[in-house]
Amino acid sequence: MQASKCLELRISAADIAEDAFESLTEELGAVGLAEETDVDSACTERVAWFPVNDNEADLRRQISAALLAEGPASESITFNTLEQQHWETAWQKDWQAMPVGKNLWVRPSFCDAPTDGRIDIVLDPGMAFGTGTHPTTQLCLEAVERFCTEQSPATLLDMGAGSGLLAIAALKLGVKSALAIDMEEDSVQACHTNAAINDVHLDVKLDDTPPDQTYDLVVANILAAPLVWMARELSATVGDHLILSGLLTTQVDDVAAAYIAEGLSETRRDHQGEWASVELKR
């Protein structure tokens, strides 16, 4: 049963690193994340939303304890309770249409389509992560666009697909078939929904392990630890090219080494602020 209320968490961005906030809140069951900057004060807050199904007080204590263990002061943590009609659209005010790469346009359905000929990708993330606003998603989109334009891959695997954005972009860039895999049911549903909105056929699977076949292009925008854990299985799916992200610049060496050990060769690294992507080939 869907939660009728949502607990909104706010904390100063100065008190917790972006990757730590993202990992911690996702583990605690957050259904959405955002960053908000006050125009007048230039202060930035990290925001997360959690469904309230049972005891809200227990949920507040659990979140507070996890955050305090990371070091921030208790007074920097604030909570707000939102009713269903408000929290289901709370993320919308911070999400706008945006150009990505040379020819992509990523937008929610309530924003206008592009007028300059860019490839239009419309998303309804629902409860899944992946709106295209995070630096790692943008790095992956740029890499997918570049590889699809230069090499015209026929098949793609999106491991940890979230909203299905990367796979849908690849299909719109000419990939013939794509498989999106995610371990969360909300993400699987979001992939189906977004594929229908964009009028593309996307195969979707609920799973947490790579399949036993190869793909021309494989992309995984996950966290560093699971990328290392699945290096052997994911490397085996790479027919030609692999794009990895969800990484801090300080984590790229270790992740790349895990895949080089499986016989792949590094071809490129890119970064946006503290976030990075790495590309390898068979």
C-alpha positions as CSV (number, residue, x, y, z in Angstrom):
1,M,0.0,0.0,0.0
2,Q,1.3,3.4,-1.0
3,A,2.3,5.7,1.9
4,S,-0.1,8.6,2.6
5,K,2.6,10.8,4.0
6,C,6.2,11.6,3.3
7,L,9.0,12.7,5.7
8,E,11.1,15.4,4.2
9,L,14.7,15.6,5.4
10,R,16.8,18.8,5.0
11,I,20.5,19.3,6.0
12,S,23.1,21.8,5.1
13,A,25.3,20.7,2.2
14,A,28.3,21.9,4.2
15,D,27.6,19.3,6.9
16,I,27.7,16.2,4.7
17,A,29.3,15.2,1.4
18,E,27.1,14.6,-1.6
19,D,28.1,10.9,-2.1
20,A,27.7,10.2,1.7
21,F,24.2,11.8,1.7
22,E,23.2,9.9,-1.4
23,S,24.4,6.5,-0.2
24,L,23.0,6.9,3.3
25,T,19.5,8.1,2.3
26,E,19.2,5.5,-0.4
27,E,20.0,2.8,2.1
28,L,17.4,4.2,4.5
29,G,14.7,4.0,1.8
30,A,14.6,7.5,0.3
31,V,12.3,7.8,-2.7
32,G,13.8,11.0,-4.0
33,L,16.7,13.4,-3.6
34,A,17.4,17.1,-4.4
35,E,19.7,20.0,-3.8
36,E,18.3,23.4,-3.2
37,T,20.3,26.7,-3.1
38,D,18.9,29.9,-1.6
39,V,19.4,32.7,-4.1
40,D,19.9,35.4,-1.4
41,S,22.2,33.5,1.0
42,A,23.8,31.1,-1.5
43,C,23.4,28.4,1.1
44,T,22.7,24.9,-0.2
45,E,20.7,22.2,1.4
46,R,20.5,18.5,0.6
47,V,16.9,17.2,0.6
48,A,15.5,13.7,0.7
49,W,12.0,12.3,1.0
50,F,11.0,9.1,2.8
51,P,7.6,7.3,2.7
52,V,5.9,7.1,6.1
53,N,4.1,3.8,6.4
54,D,4.0,3.1,10.1
55,N,5.7,5.0,13.0
56,E,7.0,8.4,11.9
57,A,8.8,9.0,15.2
58,D,10.8,5.8,14.7
59,L,11.7,6.8,11.2
60,R,12.9,10.2,12.3
61,R,15.1,8.6,15.0
62,Q,16.5,6.1,12.6
63,I,17.4,8.8,10.0
64,S,18.8,11.2,12.7
65,A,21.0,8.5,14.2
66,A,22.5,7.5,10.8
67,L,23.2,11.2,10.0
68,L,24.7,12.0,13.3
69,A,27.1,9.1,12.9
70,E,28.5,10.9,9.9
71,G,29.4,14.0,12.0
72,P,26.9,16.8,11.4
73,A,25.3,18.6,14.4
74,S,21.8,17.7,15.4
75,E,20.6,21.3,14.9
76,S,21.6,21.2,11.2
77,I,19.0,18.4,10.6
78,T,15.4,19.4,10.0
79,F,12.3,17.3,9.2
80,N,8.9,18.2,7.6
81,T,5.9,16.0,7.1
82,L,4.2,16.3,3.7
83,E,0.8,14.8,2.8
84,Q,0.5,12.5,-0.2
85,Q,-0.7,15.1,-2.7
86,H,2.3,17.3,-1.8
87,W,5.2,14.8,-1.5
88,E,4.4,13.0,-4.7
89,T,5.3,16.1,-6.7
90,A,7.8,17.7,-4.2
91,W,10.7,16.9,-6.5
92,Q,9.2,18.7,-9.5
93,K,10.0,22.2,-8.4
94,D,13.7,21.5,-8.6
95,W,13.7,19.6,-11.9
96,Q,13.8,21.5,-15.2
97,A,14.4,20.5,-18.8
98,M,18.1,20.5,-19.6
99,P,20.3,20.0,-22.7
100,V,22.9,17.2,-22.3
101,G,25.8,16.4,-24.6
102,K,25.7,17.6,-28.2
103,N,22.2,16.7,-29.1
104,L,20.1,15.4,-26.1
105,W,17.3,17.2,-24.3
106,V,16.1,15.6,-21.0
107,R,12.9,16.8,-19.4
108,P,9.9,15.9,-17.2
109,S,6.6,15.8,-19.0
110,F,5.5,19.1,-17.5
111,C,8.3,21.0,-19.3
112,D,8.4,22.0,-22.9
113,A,9.9,20.0,-25.7
114,P,13.1,21.3,-27.4
115,T,12.9,23.8,-30.2
116,D,16.4,23.4,-31.6
117,G,16.2,19.8,-33.0
118,R,17.7,18.0,-30.0
119,I,16.6,14.5,-29.3
120,D,13.7,14.7,-26.8
121,I,13.7,12.4,-23.8
122,V,10.7,12.6,-21.5
123,L,10.9,11.1,-18.0
124,D,8.5,10.2,-15.2
125,P,10.8,8.8,-12.6
126,G,8.0,7.9,-10.1
127,M,9.8,6.4,-7.1
128,A,12.9,5.5,-9.1
129,F,16.2,7.4,-9.1
130,G,17.4,8.9,-12.3
131,T,16.2,12.3,-13.6
132,G,19.4,13.2,-15.5
133,T,20.4,16.0,-13.2
134,H,23.2,14.2,-11.3
135,P,26.7,14.7,-12.7
136,T,27.3,11.0,-13.0
137,T,24.1,10.6,-15.1
138,Q,25.2,13.5,-17.3
139,L,28.6,11.9,-17.8
140,C,27.0,8.6,-18.8
141,L,24.6,10.3,-21.2
142,E,27.4,12.2,-22.9
143,A,29.5,9.0,-23.2
144,V,26.5,7.0,-24.5
145,E,25.8,9.7,-27.1
146,R,29.4,9.9,-28.2
147,F,29.8,6.1,-28.6
148,C,26.4,5.6,-30.3
149,T,27.2,8.4,-32.8
150,E,30.7,7.1,-33.5
151,Q,30.2,3.3,-33.4
152,S,26.5,2.6,-33.9
153,P,26.2,-0.3,-31.4
154,A,23.3,-2.6,-32.0
155,T,22.7,-3.8,-28.4
156,L,23.0,-2.3,-25.0
157,L,22.8,-3.4,-21.4
158,D,21.9,-0.8,-18.7
159,M,22.9,-2.4,-15.3
160,G,21.2,-0.6,-12.4
161,A,18.9,1.2,-14.7
162,G,16.9,3.3,-12.3
163,S,14.4,5.3,-14.4
164,G,15.7,3.7,-17.7
165,L,17.1,7.1,-18.9
166,L,20.4,5.8,-20.3
167,A,18.8,2.8,-22.2
168,I,16.1,5.0,-23.6
169,A,18.6,7.6,-24.7
170,A,20.6,4.8,-26.5
171,L,17.5,3.6,-28.2
172,K,16.7,7.1,-29.5
173,L,20.3,7.3,-30.7
174,G,19.8,4.2,-32.9
175,V,20.6,1.2,-30.7
176,K,18.4,-1.7,-32.0
177,S,17.7,-3.5,-28.7
178,A,18.4,-2.6,-25.0
179,L,18.0,-4.5,-21.7
180,A,17.5,-2.5,-18.5
181,I,18.2,-4.4,-15.2
182,D,17.4,-3.1,-11.7
183,M,16.9,-4.8,-8.3
184,E,14.1,-2.4,-7.3
185,E,10.5,-3.0,-8.4
186,D,9.9,0.8,-8.5
187,S,12.7,1.1,-11.0
188,V,11.4,-1.7,-13.2
189,Q,8.0,0.0,-13.3
190,A,9.6,3.4,-14.1
191,C,11.6,1.8,-17.0
192,H,8.3,0.4,-18.5
193,T,6.5,3.7,-18.0
194,N,9.3,5.9,-19.5
195,A,9.8,3.5,-22.5
196,A,6.1,3.9,-23.3
197,I,6.2,7.7,-22.9
198,N,9.2,7.8,-25.4
199,D,7.7,5.3,-27.7
200,V,10.6,2.9,-27.6
201,H,10.8,-0.9,-26.9
202,L,12.9,-1.5,-23.9
203,D,13.4,-5.0,-22.3
204,V,13.3,-4.7,-18.5
205,K,14.3,-7.3,-15.9
206,L,14.0,-7.3,-12.1
207,D,17.4,-8.7,-11.0
208,D,20.7,-7.8,-9.2
209,T,23.1,-9.8,-11.4
210,P,24.3,-9.3,-15.0
211,P,22.9,-11.6,-17.7
212,D,24.8,-14.5,-19.4
213,Q,25.2,-12.8,-22.8
214,T,27.2,-10.0,-24.4
215,Y,26.2,-6.6,-25.6
216,D,28.0,-4.1,-27.9
217,L,27.6,-1.4,-25.2
218,V,27.3,-1.9,-21.5
219,V,26.6,1.0,-19.1
220,A,26.4,0.9,-15.3
221,N,25.9,4.1,-13.2
222,I,26.0,2.6,-9.7
223,L,28.2,3.1,-6.7
224,A,31.9,2.1,-6.6
225,A,31.5,-0.9,-4.2
226,P,29.0,-2.8,-6.2
227,L,30.8,-2.1,-9.4
228,V,33.9,-3.7,-7.9
229,W,31.9,-6.7,-6.6
230,M,30.4,-7.5,-9.9
231,A,33.5,-6.8,-12.0
232,R,33.8,-10.4,-13.2
233,E,30.2,-10.9,-14.1
234,L,29.7,-7.5,-15.7
235,S,33.0,-7.7,-17.7
236,A,31.7,-10.9,-19.2
237,T,28.8,-9.1,-20.8
238,V,31.0,-6.6,-22.6
239,G,31.2,-7.3,-26.3
240,D,32.9,-4.0,-27.2
241,H,32.6,-1.1,-24.9
242,L,31.8,-0.4,-21.2
243,I,30.9,2.9,-19.5
244,L,31.0,3.1,-15.7
245,S,30.0,5.9,-13.3
246,G,28.5,6.6,-10.0
247,L,32.1,7.2,-8.9
248,L,34.1,9.9,-7.1
249,T,37.3,10.9,-8.8
250,T,39.1,9.3,-5.9
251,Q,37.4,5.9,-6.6
252,V,38.1,5.6,-10.4
253,D,41.6,3.9,-10.0
254,D,40.2,1.0,-7.9
255,V,37.2,0.5,-10.1
256,A,39.1,0.6,-13.3
257,A,41.7,-1.8,-11.9
258,A,39.0,-4.4,-11.2
259,Y,37.8,-4.4,-14.8
260,I,41.3,-4.3,-16.3
261,A,42.0,-7.4,-14.2
262,E,39.2,-9.1,-16.1
263,G,40.8,-8.4,-19.5
264,L,39.4,-5.0,-20.4
265,S,41.5,-1.9,-21.4
266,E,40.8,1.6,-20.2
267,T,40.2,4.1,-23.0
268,R,38.9,7.3,-21.3
269,R,38.1,9.1,-18.1
270,D,35.9,12.2,-17.6
271,H,34.9,14.2,-14.6
272,Q,32.4,16.8,-13.5
273,G,33.4,18.3,-10.2
274,E,34.1,15.5,-7.7
275,W,32.3,12.9,-9.9
276,A,33.8,10.8,-12.6
277,S,33.2,8.2,-15.3
278,V,35.6,5.7,-16.9
279,E,35.3,3.8,-20.2
280,L,36.9,0.5,-21.1
281,K,36.9,-1.8,-24.2
282,R,37.1,-5.4,-24.9
